[in-house]
Amino acid sequence: MRFLHPWLLLLALPALAAAAAAIWRPGGGKLALPAGERLRARRPSPRARAARLAPAVLLAAALCLIVAALARPQKIVKFAGGAGEGIDIMLSVDSSLSMKAVDFKPTRVDAAKATAKRFVLGRAQDRIGLTTFGGAPLLLCPPTLDYDALLGRLDELDAGMTRADGTAIGDGLASAVARLKDSSAKSKVIILLTDGRSNTGVVDPLTAAKAAASYGIKVYAIGVAGKGDSSMTIDDPRYGRVTVPVTDDLDEELLAEIARLTDGKAYRAQDGGELKNIFTAIDKMEKSKVALPRIASAGDLNDWPLGAALLLLLLESALSAGPLLRWP
């Protein structure tokens, strides 16, 4: 752990000094009373001592915690660099509305996400990124070794998230190529996963495939659709939640040509089990030497001292208004 602004911790000194002064301040009243000598000779009760000391101690502790929060404590997680066995991979996943079809359980997009997560967790030294496409491409995560961040973006992946109708396979593939073209890895791979036919977009899919080949990027094209038509559930503005048919429109010829142009492979998965087997086969791809950067990930921890300070202030307020009430 580290403090991003450690010099701010000096602000805690006045709070500690005030607490110390309150604790060590001589007790006893200054007003002369009848039989005052007898009263002063008696030791203060435990409640009286607590009423004098507790508020100062609690307030000082709360102020110190607030100062600690201002200094921004951070948890540091370091990943060692050096040479490693790995490749650079981009996952390019279709998120068009038809990915809600239920021929995969529970849906195509959910099966794709679950399988992709298992694939990511099975890698150790590969930079992996994520793009998605419906009617337009969307970068969710650039190639990274921070698998926790990548898995978080995979969780956010959902059908219709690009808010553009259609299936722009060429645009999705081109977006993934753009993230790998400048990579220094000797082995660069795109795993393209779709359930349909390219029917929109700016870039032709075969043009994107040729661009990938020119940069030495291999494409593994996976069709995710059962044989025959399926159905999906949508929210209709007039009729509420309804079930609509989904036509089997997977363009296997296009996927095969994309794979051929890039020296990759094309697959068709008709259920979750087949999709898992395909990713297992891809997981056994060749590896090449890559340089792994030294990474230090910092996460703020200031919520903890702030929460503790709030609890101490509430405790001090409750005690001062109740059991430790002091009469003037």
JOTA-V361668 format. One record per residue. N is the residue number from 1. RES is the residue in one letter. PHI is phi in degrees with one decimal (999 if undefined). D_FIRST is the distance of its C-alpha to the first C-alpha in whole Angstrom. Layout:
N_RES_PHI_D_FIRST, N_RES_PHI_D_FIRST
This chain:
1_M_999_0, 2_R_-143.5_4, 3_F_-105.3_7, 4_L_-68.9_10, 5_H_-125.2_13, 6_P_-63.0_12, 7_W_-62.7_16, 8_L_-68.2_16, 9_L_-63.6_15, 10_L_-62.9_18, 11_L_-66.0_20, 12_A_-75.7_19, 13_L_-60.9_22, 14_P_-60.4_25, 15_A_-65.2_24, 16_L_-66.9_23, 17_A_-65.0_26, 18_A_-65.4_28, 19_A_-65.4_27, 20_A_-62.9_28, 21_A_-64.0_32, 22_A_-69.0_32, 23_I_-72.7_32, 24_W_-95.4_34, 25_R_-65.4_37, 26_P_-58.5_40, 27_G_-89.5_41, 28_G_101.4_45, 29_G_-83.6_47, 30_K_-104.1_49, 31_L_-87.1_52, 32_A_-70.5_55, 33_L_-127.3_56, 34_P_-57.3_59, 35_A_59.8_58, 36_G_-63.9_55, 37_E_-62.9_55, 38_R_-66.9_55, 39_L_-67.4_52, 40_R_-69.7_50, 41_A_-73.4_51, 42_R_-81.8_49, 43_R_-74.9_45, 44_P_-62.0_43, 45_S_-69.9_43, 46_P_-56.3_39, 47_R_-66.1_39, 48_A_-65.4_40, 49_R_-64.8_37, 50_A_-65.1_35, 51_A_-64.0_36, 52_R_-84.3_36, 53_L_-94.2_32, 54_A_-58.5_30, 55_P_-58.1_30, 56_A_-64.9_29, 57_V_-65.9_26, 58_L_-65.5_25, 59_L_-65.4_25, 60_A_-64.2_23, 61_A_-63.6_20, 62_A_-63.5_21, 63_L_-64.6_21, 64_C_-63.6_18, 65_L_-66.6_16, 66_I_-64.7_17, 67_V_-62.7_16, 68_A_-61.2_12, 69_A_-66.1_13, 70_L_-64.2_15, 71_A_-75.7_12, 72_R_57.0_10, 73_P_-66.8_7, 74_Q_-135.8_5, 75_K_-92.7_5, 76_I_-107.4_6, 77_V_-116.8_9, 78_K_-107.8_11, 79_F_-114.4_15, 80_A_-68.6_17, 81_G_-94.5_20, 82_G_112.0_24, 83_A_-89.8_27, 84_G_-150.9_27, 85_E_-92.3_30, 86_G_-177.9_30, 87_I_-136.3_32, 88_D_-99.2_31, 89_I_-129.2_32, 90_M_-117.5_33, 91_L_-90.1_34, 92_S_-117.6_36, 93_V_-112.5_37, 94_D_-66.1_40, 95_S_-125.9_39, 96_S_-67.1_43, 97_L_-60.9_44, 98_S_-65.8_46, 99_M_-71.0_43, 100_K_-83.5_44, 101_A_-57.8_46, 102_V_-102.6_47, 103_D_-72.2_48, 104_F_-106.3_45, 105_K_-101.5_43, 106_P_-78.3_42, 107_T_-143.5_42, 108_R_-59.1_42, 109_V_-67.7_39, 110_D_-68.0_37, 111_A_-64.5_38, 112_A_-64.3_37, 113_K_-63.8_34, 114_A_-62.9_33, 115_T_-68.9_35, 116_A_-63.7_32, 117_K_-62.9_29, 118_R_-61.9_31, 119_F_-62.6_31, 120_V_-61.8_28, 121_L_-67.4_26, 122_G_-85.0_29, 123_R_-95.3_28, 124_A_-128.4_25, 125_Q_-130.6_25, 126_D_-108.8_27, 127_R_-77.9_26, 128_I_-128.5_28, 129_G_-125.4_28, 130_L_-143.8_30, 131_T_-124.2_33, 132_T_-134.5_36, 133_F_-151.8_39, 134_G_-121.5_42, 135_G_-83.0_44, 136_A_-151.2_42, 137_P_-83.2_39, 138_L_-148.7_35, 139_L_-80.8_32, 140_L_-101.5_29, 141_C_-158.3_27, 142_P_-70.3_27, 143_P_-55.4_27, 144_T_-151.7_23, 145_L_-96.4_21, 146_D_-82.5_19, 147_Y_-67.3_21, 148_D_-62.4_19, 149_A_-64.6_20, 150_L_-63.1_24, 151_L_-64.6_24, 152_G_-64.1_24, 153_R_-71.8_26, 154_L_-62.8_29, 155_D_-61.2_28, 156_E_-78.5_30, 157_L_-63.0_33, 158_D_-154.6_36, 159_A_-63.8_39, 160_G_85.2_41, 161_M_-69.9_37, 162_T_-78.7_39, 163_R_56.8_41, 164_A_-136.3_44, 165_D_-71.8_47, 166_G_102.8_48, 167_T_-132.1_46, 168_A_-98.6_45, 169_I_-62.1_45, 170_G_-62.0_45, 171_D_-65.6_43, 172_G_-63.5_40, 173_L_-67.2_41, 174_A_-63.1_41, 175_S_-63.1_38, 176_A_-67.7_36, 177_V_-60.5_38, 178_A_-60.7_37, 179_R_-83.2_33, 180_L_-109.7_34, 181_K_-61.5_37, 182_D_-98.0_35, 183_S_-68.0_33, 184_S_-89.2_33, 185_A_-68.3_33, 186_K_-74.8_36, 187_S_-117.4_36, 188_K_-128.0_36, 189_V_-135.0_37, 190_I_-116.4_37, 191_I_-103.6_38, 192_L_-96.4_40, 193_L_-125.3_41, 194_T_-146.6_43, 195_D_-121.1_46, 196_G_-140.6_49, 197_R_-121.4_51, 198_S_-67.4_50, 199_N_-133.0_51, 200_T_-159.6_50, 201_G_109.0_47, 202_V_-91.6_48, 203_V_-98.6_47, 204_D_-68.8_50, 205_P_-56.2_48, 206_L_-71.6_50, 207_T_-64.8_49, 208_A_-64.7_46, 209_A_-64.5_46, 210_K_-64.6_48, 211_A_-63.7_45, 212_A_-60.0_43, 213_A_-62.3_45, 214_S_-65.8_45, 215_Y_-97.7_42, 216_G_71.9_42, 217_I_-98.6_40, 218_K_-94.6_41, 219_V_-114.7_42, 220_Y_-101.1_42, 221_A_-98.9_44, 222_I_-119.4_44, 223_G_-90.5_46, 224_V_-115.0_45, 225_A_-168.6_48, 226_G_-72.6_50, 227_K_-69.9_54, 228_G_90.8_56, 229_D_-75.4_55, 230_S_-134.1_52, 231_S_-149.3_51, 232_M_-149.4_48, 233_T_-102.3_48, 234_I_-130.1_47, 235_D_-99.0_47, 236_D_-87.3_51, 237_P_-63.0_51, 238_R_-98.6_55, 239_Y_-110.4_55, 240_G_79.5_51, 241_R_-78.6_50, 242_V_-133.8_52, 243_T_-103.1_52, 244_V_-124.8_53, 245_P_-76.5_54, 246_V_-123.6_52, 247_T_-79.3_55, 248_D_-71.6_54, 249_D_-127.4_53, 250_L_-69.5_51, 251_D_-93.1_52, 252_E_-66.7_52, 253_E_-63.7_54, 254_L_-64.8_52, 255_L_-62.3_49, 256_A_-64.5_51, 257_E_-70.1_52, 258_I_-60.3_48, 259_A_-63.7_47, 260_R_-64.8_50, 261_L_-63.8_50, 262_T_-107.9_46, 263_D_62.1_47, 264_G_-105.0_45, 265_K_-139.8_46, 266_A_-116.7_47, 267_Y_-136.4_47, 268_R_-132.4_48, 269_A_-104.8_46, 270_Q_-103.7_48, 271_D_-158.9_46, 272_G_-63.9_42, 273_G_-64.5_43, 274_E_-65.3_45, 275_L_-63.6_42, 276_K_-62.5_39, 277_N_-64.9_42, 278_I_-64.2_42, 279_F_-65.3_38, 280_T_-63.5_38, 281_A_-65.4_41, 282_I_-65.2_39, 283_D_-63.2_36, 284_K_-92.2_38, 285_M_-61.7_38, 286_E_-65.7_38, 287_K_-115.6_35, 288_S_-135.6_35, 289_K_-68.0_32, 290_V_-133.2_30, 291_A_-91.0_27, 292_L_-94.6_24, 293_P_-72.7_21, 294_R_-82.1_18, 295_I_-118.7_15, 296_A_-125.0_12, 297_S_-101.8_11, 298_A_-114.5_9, 299_G_-123.8_9, 300_D_-67.5_10, 301_L_-119.5_9, 302_N_-69.8_12, 303_D_-63.7_14, 304_W_-66.5_13, 305_P_-64.2_14, 306_L_-65.9_17, 307_G_-63.1_18, 308_A_-65.2_18, 309_A_-63.1_20, 310_L_-61.8_22, 311_L_-63.0_23, 312_L_-65.5_23, 313_L_-64.8_26, 314_L_-64.5_28, 315_L_-65.0_28, 316_E_-62.0_29, 317_S_-64.3_32, 318_A_-66.9_33, 319_L_-67.8_34, 320_S_-67.1_35, 321_A_-91.2_38, 322_G_-129.9_38, 323_P_-59.6_38, 324_L_-106.4_37, 325_L_-59.5_40, 326_R_-108.5_41, 327_W_-87.6_44, 328_P_-67.3_45
